[in-house]
Amino acid sequence: MSETQLEQDFQNKIDSGEVIEPKDWMPERYRKQLIRMMSQHAHSEVVGMLPEGNWITRAPSLARKAILLAKVQDEAGHGLYIYSATETLGIDRQEMNNQLHSGKAKYSSIFNYPTLTWADMGSIGWLVDGAAIVNQTALAKCSYGPYARAMVRICKEENFHNKQGYQLLAYLMRGTKEQQEMAQESMNRWWWPSLMMFGPSDTNSPNSGELMRWKVKLHSNDNLRQRFIDRTVPQAEAIGLTIPDPNLKWNETTRHYDHSDIDWAEFQNVIAGNGPCNRDRIRARVKADSDGLWVREAAASYAKKHFPN
Ligand code: BYC
């Protein structure tokens, strides 16, 4: 069968809603796009452990510490599911890590911001995991089976993350004046970077057209961002937090919130490697990789000896 015919059949499968599995024929470009996007996602989960891990030893109570520990461990698990799902496309984990360390592969811009106060644990759970849920609920219906299935479980866990973050902030908002100010100050810092998680605006998103044609992405970046804003504003109001956007306003005609423009120069700067924590994050991951080398070598040697085939 000719390449053109194979591509046509592939597109027909996608159009009729069939799921693509690892052994199915797929265009090389589909494979490459998935590897790019899924490895970026897996790296985000693992790098995302760093800003929250920073607060485990400083959690204000045993219960908060147990919750934070469980959340950070969940993120490690998410990274592992997605790395495994990405390996079904013919790339191995070490190669993905090498791409992260060399800067070839990205990870979410959001994790290049520092966690300065305890309230940031609330903002990450509520806003960052909240944004991730909106994005990942759509990805759970994407055309690539292993990715879609990983998303189903991940979304369940992200819901717990989201709720614990919101509850943490709600608790601070019922507390002292200082606690309320800490929560608001944290919200002020995390709101705009959370909106940037959805990627550039639709008119400036080079990968969206292809990914939507292949139903990897089911909704555009702006569409998902708007969904996140619409569901988050009433939650902020309910606990007395103010969204740091003077132009935020409910629009009766569109039935969505209008908002100010996003500072895309800041976004581009962060994804180019110049955010507040980019260098620290990569340094931490390179160190973890080299510190863990002896474990990987020992495991490989054990496997070779005991399971030669
Ligand atoms: N950060 O054409 P576009 C979590 C890049 S972690 C960095 O729109 P696409 C959590 C993009 O890669 C959840 N880079 O791209 C963990 C592309 O550059 P390259 C993370 C970004 O792929 C721990 C260029 O900009 N979720 O939940 O169509 C604790 C042009 O963009 C970003 C995922 O990774 C960004 N924000 O759409 C708590 C979801 N945005 O690669 C929570 C999976 C764009 O060509 N990924 N870029 O050099 C996606 O859904 C899509 O890849 C994106 C971007 C919507 C992010």
Boltz pocket constraint, residues with backbone or C-beta under 6 A from the ligand:
constraints:
  - pocket:
      binder: B
      contacts: [[A, 36], [A, 37], [A, 40], [A, 41], [A, 42], [A, 44], [A, 45], [A, 46], [A, 47], [A, 48], [A, 49], [A, 75], [A, 104], [A, 106], [A, 107], [A, 108], [A, 109], [A, 110], [A, 124], [A, 128], [A, 129], [A, 132], [A, 135], [A, 196], [A, 197], [A, 198], [A, 199], [A, 200], [A, 204], [A, 205], [A, 206], [A, 207], [A, 208], [A, 211], [A, 221], [A, 271]]
      max_distance: 6.0
